[in-house]
Structure formats: C-alpha cells, structure tokens
Amino acid sequence: MTPRKIVDDVFWMGAIDWNRRLFDSLIPLPHGTSYNSYLVKGSEKVALLDTVDPSTRHILIQQLEDIPEVDFVISHHAEQDHSGMLPEVLERYPDSVLLCSKLAKDMLIDHLHIPEERITTVSDGEKIDLGGKTLQFIYTPWVHWPETMVSYLSEDQILFTCDFFGSHYATSDLYADESQVLEPAKRYFAEIMMPFRKSIQKNMEKIRPLKINMIAPSHGPIYRNPRFIIDAYSDWVSDMPKNSVIIPFVSMHDSTRLMVDHLVSSLTDRGVRVHPFDLVHADIGRIAVELVDAATIVVGTPTFQTGIHPLALYAVYLVSLLRGRLRFASVIGSYGWMSKGVEQVTSMLAPMKLEVIDPVICRGKPREDDYKAIDALAEKISERHNTLGVK
Ligand code: FEO
C-alpha cells in the first residue's frame, strides 16, 4: 500500500498485516493488525514517526523509495513492532536524527543496537518546528512500557499515540468505522494496557487540555472522532467494574461442568451477566475482553493429579497478570480423592487483594447440597455487586 494523505503534508505509511493471527505469541488476532508509521513534511524538515514490524519490512522500504530525505525519525515506543526497522531507516537516511524519550534511549540501544550518537532525547513538552508543522512530545509513561510518549501536531491537531488507543484491526479504511473497531480496540486494551490502568488514567488527564481533531495510533485505523475512543478508554480505565462475572473453567468428567451450568443459571436469575469460558476451546482474547468489565471471577476446575487442572492454572496466571477491575473471586469444582484447588487459586490471585467468596468443592458428581451451595454463592455475588453499586 502506498502512503495515504491524511491532511496536507501529513501521510499514513506503514503496513497492514492482514494474516497475523497471534500477538506476543499469545493473544489471538481474529482481525489481523497494522503497524502504522506517519510522515510529516514541514517546509524545512521532514519527520518519520515510528516504523513497522520487521516482518513487513518490504512494505515500508518500498514506501520510502519516494521519500528522498528524512531529517527526524521519531520513536514513540521501543518495542520492536514499531522500532524494529529503525536501524535500517537510519542507515537509509545517514543525516537523520533519532528522537525519543529519555528512558527510550538505552532501550533502543540495547534492543536494536542503534549507535548512541544517532540518538537525541527530547524532554516532556519539548517541541520541534519542521516549518509550519510543529510537533510537541508528551511523555505518557506506561502505555504500556515505561518510555512511551506521544506527539501532538499542533497546526493540524493530530495526536500520534503509537500503542495508546490502538486496535488490532487490519482494514483498508484509513479511518475507523466505530461499529467495527470497538471490540478489537477493547481486546487490544485488555491484553496490553489493562495492567497499567492507573497510569493511563493520569495520561488521559495529561492529554485532556489538547484540542484533538484526530487520534492516529500505530495499530488499527485513525480516529476522526477522537471522543469515541477517549470515552471508551475513560470507561475501561475507571475504577468501577460492571455487574459481570467471568467463569473460566475446565471439566474432565462433567462434574465441574454441571456446577458451572448451575452457577450460570443461578447468577442469570439474579440479573448478573455471566461469561463462562470452557478453557479447552476458549479464545483467551475473549477472556481478556470480558476481564475488562468483570467484578467477579469464579474459577471452575477439577483436580488433576494433586492440583488444579493445568488449563485452569494457565487462565488464573493470565488473570493475575492482566488484572482488570476484579473485586471478588471464588472457586468451584470437583475432585476424586483430594483437592488443593482453592488454596492454589487464591494464592495466585492474592496480590490482587480480592475478597474470596465461599468456594464450592465437591467429591465426584455434585449432589443437591452442592447445588444449594452454588445458589448461596450466586446470592452472595449478587449482594456484593449490589453493595458495590455496579451496573
Ligand atoms: Fe505495538 Fe508495545 O508495541
């Protein structure tokens, strides 16, 4: 794809990765992704903002064929899907200067072996004038690495945000179709940004005074209506979860499945939204998405050998990393001859300081009393949600 004009002298560049199906060797990408780079041409200087993942090298190199001079190469984020082509770009434009945040400098040297003399660090709030195009650098740490920053093109009121506000969404549309991009943006937020919710809250306050016409991220389409994604983020980073329970579970002989089915029904009867995920088949990206809103997690697991099922272990570990807005946790499941399931799950989730609500563990197939205990668990979850005031 050739460079595409956004406004006069500002162009989208980069690569659409239609066929990528996994990010970080972890999260499924049902819609592919893109690595957006941008070109800003002033009357005196030219700046290239970020590069592309090296797997799409040939696309960027072809686009650069028609760009004889670049004066500044700006790196908003040192992760390789945006910085991986920096060495080759700097080689191609030997007089160019690489601009990055202070924390990014050593990261770029270590990750990409960029010669120190090619790098100039910029301060938070610093501006460069390209000639009728002014870029202001704004530090936005922890979206989602410590060195991240964004650039604000004041004449055109475009905010270039790299990962911040991005979506894993491959599309030939330059601008976001809001009905299409919301789920991929939420999936992206869930995996990448959610653990840094508090930092993102601060960064959103920091950019609030800016008058923004467009948000141009480095994954997914550009937002011509910035309010759409800013409002979505304001919801996702807020402290209040929703009236929602996530139930990642696995069952070997159907006892745990029967318990999960009963809990789903019991919670639904009480007006609580429920998202059960059979971990044998589940898309963990969907689990991450529901984790953005869930107030409660109930892990369903049988005992495998002496511990919880490895698939449940994997899911609980993922939850402990992604965190979300969870407030309550419980465990349900069955065992054959012993169980340490509750202890394992609660110790893994302990750093999240969740309130653990009465686990229900039974030997073999659940009996009437076990179903009553599950109803009691559903009732307590519903009460806790009501007390919290979730919607
Ligand atoms: Fe898209 Fe953190 O890299």
Residues whose N, C-alpha, C, O or C-beta is under 5 A from the ligand:
A	BS01	FEO	E79 D81 D163
